[in-house]
Every structure is written in structure tokens, then in C-alpha cells.
Amino acid sequence: PLDVAAEITWTVQPLTVPLGHRSNQELTSAEAVQLFLERVRQAVPTFELTDANRAQVADICIAAEGVPLVLELAAALVRGRPLDEILRAMTERPAGLVAGRRDRPEHQRSLVASLDWSRRFLASGDAKLLDRLSVFIGGFTAEAARGVDPDGTGDGLARLVDHSLIGLDPATGRYRMLEVVRLDAERRLDPDELHDARRAHLRICLDIVSAIAADRYEADPDNVFPRHEWELPNLGAALRRCHEGQDVDGFRALLGPIAVWWVHYMAPDDPRQWEDAFSADEVPIEWRGNVISALAFYWSHRGHHDTALALAQRAAALHHQAGATIARALDETTAGNAHLALGDRDAARTAYHRALDAALASGHPYPELAVRVSLARLDPDGDQAVEHLLAAKRLASGFGAIESAVTTELGLQARRDGRGNEARRLCDEGLEMARRTGYGEVLASALCGRADVGVVEGDDELARALFDEALSIGRRSVHQGVIERASAGLDRLPRPIEAPTPLRSTDVDLTERELSVARLLRGDLTQREIADELYIAPSTVKTHIKSIYRKLDVTKRSYAVTRAAELGLFD
């Protein structure tokens, strides 16, 4: 900015990036993909978007974060490099993004040249601030920035914003830099500087973990992490760095207090490695219990109930030894759930009552809520089921996730009793609360509950949509119980009759030559025979067929002929 009177600054937003890549239409609706494909075809005219490369194209556009220069540099490399290698360069080594186009300005020929050009206008202190900020993943606050660079000031951050090297979201007060900028800045730190910056970043993350641990039972535990959701990428990065750098103390201090919630919200690929780090005698017993509890949840969600049961019982013993009554009540509830999944209802009832005793001894409503919902599910047709749910309802105010579960269970009780209107109202209310909390397992349960009511009412379309949504959540979180419940619900429904997709010839713009090729595709002619018929080269026929497939959004000859006929292109 010039900083003169009457100046208006306009921030150019990045292009939209794809939200998924299940279909070509879904992918190509994103502006970033449109630009990328346009530039790729300038370098490789025969390039086509296919089932095989669709995910890679989406990931490249997402990694570019919609920035046109990054997309153009990546697209220029397609002629000589596989897509997965280009993606690796963007996510690990952006210095490799070199287009080499001689007609470009020098600072647009590579990503490093562009960043060097931007950095040459920075004072040395601002450049060093930018480099130290590279330790943050997913953004940071001004206070956090001072934590990694005590000399960094608000003025320094503002100048970096003016140079478009970081951005500020006024709504959240958080700064963020593009990942390609972050990787470039990180590589400019020497090893000692990088080590110091990462230690400072770890201290900031430890403060965040302390705040989460302090809140985890004082409010709805399922809403604790969402309050800190902006920091989850930073916490994940700090944990990963501690593990890779063999910083066992840092790893324990980050993970120990909040291991259970970490499993729920960070969805680690495989947390089994945690146990070794927490086996030493000097580790606080409660932390050790937290990690074992987290492992019990992990295996329970994946359907390994024997393993989950053994771990939950170990965690309960550790928390009993540590005097952590709330955690012990939750461990016993997990053990009861595992017994129930294994078909041992008597053992489940015993574990639930141990959990209820511990919950009542703790004097805290959260564990009592959890165990009463489980007791109601143990024997839903029994006399005490409604009693447990009503007791839970009285305690549930302010505990959004569990209040949602209680409300949904009351709705299902109303359905069993034949009170259809009340069942629908309660399940709708439970689902609305679950959507507000955003916690996957509870939302999936509420979706299935409302879908069950839909089945009874004969609203198969609604039930199918809700079961499908729950199944998607279950697959994303690898929650076997959710997957089984949603799949069983879908199996109960009649198979839908797929309506034909409405087609309009105006949606497809085939050239005259492509129409000629398409008409000849109706016969059994080979590509060479089609070429002979039209007096063109076989390679030209191949190019036209690829273009026809792309425009008709098909992958096979028979599909192309059928779709062209439906569109009236042969009339």
C-alpha cells in the first residue's frame, strides 16, 4: 500500500479450491482446478481428467491454496513430471516449482524467485520475523508471534501483511501464511534458529494443552477442543516434531493431559506408539491412565472390543490409583460398552454400575450423564431405561453432546411406545443439538436415531439420506459401531430406483468433426477404420475420441454412444 489519502486497498482472494473429488463435475466447479487444467493443456494438449488422476489434481489445487502463480508453476511441470512428484514438491520442497518460461518476468519463473522478489523489500528484522513464524501450522495470534520472536511487534506483522507474505483474518484476529511461503521461510532458518523457534512453539502449545486440561470437565468436554480448534494443527505439528525429534518429555507433556480428547478430535493414524513413551515410572500415573483410556477408545471405535476391554480395565485401575474419579467412571463406562459389544450383558451391567458409583462419588455431572445413557441403552425396554434418561436430562443442561444423545434416546423410547409425533420432535431436537456440537460420534448416533423414526413413518428418502450421512461420518473416523449401525439401517430400506439424469444437448458442444467421429462410434469400426472413413490419421481419431469422452463425461465407447443418442446428437 502507498499509505496516502483516499487510497483503498483491495485484497485479491485466492481462487476457490475443490471440496472433494468424487466426480469430474464436482472437481471442475472449483476455479483453481479450471485454471490448472487450462494451463496444463497449454503444455500437454492431450491431458485429460480421469478417475486415475482426479484425486492428484484435486490435491495439487488444494496444496496451491488457490494461488494462481503456484497453480501455473505446477501446471508447467506436468509435461516432464508425474503428478505425484509435483504434489510432493509442493508439500515438501516448493523450491522445486520452477517453470522455466523465458517470456515470464524473472520473479515469476520459479516460486523461490517470486518469494525472493517479495522479500527484498523487507527490513532484515521483518524477514527474520517471517522465518521464525514458519514454525506455526494453520495460523497464529499476535501473542503467539511474540512467543517465537520477542522482538517481533504488531508493526512487523502489519508490514508482512502489507507485503502479502502473511494475511490477517479480522473476524478471528489470527494471522496465516500460505504453506508454500511457510516452507520457503522455514528452510531459510539455520539449524540453531529452527531449533530455538520450535522450542518456543512447543512452549506455546504446552500452554494451550494446559488450558484444555483445565477445562475438560468444567464445561462440556466435547466442546473443549472445538473452542481451541484453530490451534489443533499447531498441536498436531508440535506432537509430531517431538516424536520425530525423540523429545520424550515434550511428547508426554503435550499428550498426557488430553490423550482421550486427542483421539476424538485429531484422529491419529495409529496411536499405539504412545504406550511406550508413557511406560516409565516417572510419568504421572494419571497421564499414563489417560493414554491407556485413549487407546481403549481407539480400539473400541475400530471394533476390536477384546482389546478395548483390557485397556479400559487397565486405565480404570491406574485412575483409581491416581484418585482420578471422573476418569475412572468413564473408563468403567468404556469397559461396559465393550462387554455389551461382546454380548456379555451381565458383565456390562456390572461395569456400568461401578461407573455410576464412581461418577456419584466424583460429584460431577458429566460421567453420570455418560453412564446413565449407557444403562438406558443396555435394556431399552426395561422399566429403568426412561428413569435413567430422565435423570440424565435433568443433569444435561450445558453438556451439548451428551444432551443431544439423551434427547435422541428419549425420542427412540417414544417411538417404542408408539408416540410418533413426540418421537419425531425429540429426535429432531437431538439432531439439531448434535449438529451444533459437531462431535462426529454423537452426530452419527443422532442421525441414525432420526433415520430410525423415518423408517417407522415410511419416509424412506429421509431415512436413506440420514443413514448415508452417518455412514460417511463413520468411514471418515473409522468408527466401526457407526458403520455397522448405518449400514444395517440402509439394508432395511428398499433399493432406490435411480431416475435417469436429465440431459440437454445444449450442455455439450461437439465440433463437426467430433460429431462425425461420434456417429461412426455406433458401429463396430476400429479407430483405423474410422480414420480411413474420414480420411484423417488414426492418432487424430484417438484425440477426437478423448475429447468426446471428456465432453460427455464418460469413460467407455458404449457409454459415449448411449449418452450422445440421449442428447439427440445423432438426429
Buried (B, 14 or more C-beta within 10 A) or exposed (E): EEEEEEEEEEEEEBBBBBEEBEEBEBBBEBBBBBBBBEBBBBBEEEBBBEEEBBBBBBBBBBBBBBBBBBBBBBBBBBEEBEBEEBBBBBBEEBBBBBBEEEEBEEBBBBBBBBBEEBBEEBEEBBBBBBBBBBBBBBBBBBEBBBBBBEEBBEEBBBBBBBBEBBBBEEEEEBBBBBBBBBBBBBBBBEEEEBEBBBBBBBEBBBEBBEBBBEBBBEBBBBBBBBEBEBBBBBBBBBBEBBBEEEBBEBBBBBBBBBBBBBBBBBBBEEBEEBBEBBEEEEBEBBBBBBBBBBBBBBBBBBBBBEBBBBBBBBBBBBBBEBEBBBBBBBBBBBBBBBBBBBEBEEBBBBBBBBBBBBBBEBEBBBBBBBBBBBBBBBBEEEEEBBEBBBBBBEBBEEBBBBBBBBBBBBBBBBBEEEBEEBBBBBBBBBBEBBEEBBBBBBBBBBBBBBBBBBBBBEBBEBBBBBBBBBBBBBEEBBBBBBBBBBEEBBEEBEEEEEEEEEBEEEEBEBEEBBBBBBBBBBEEBEBEBBBEBBEBEBEBBBBBBBBBBBBBBBEEEEEBBBBBBBBEBEE
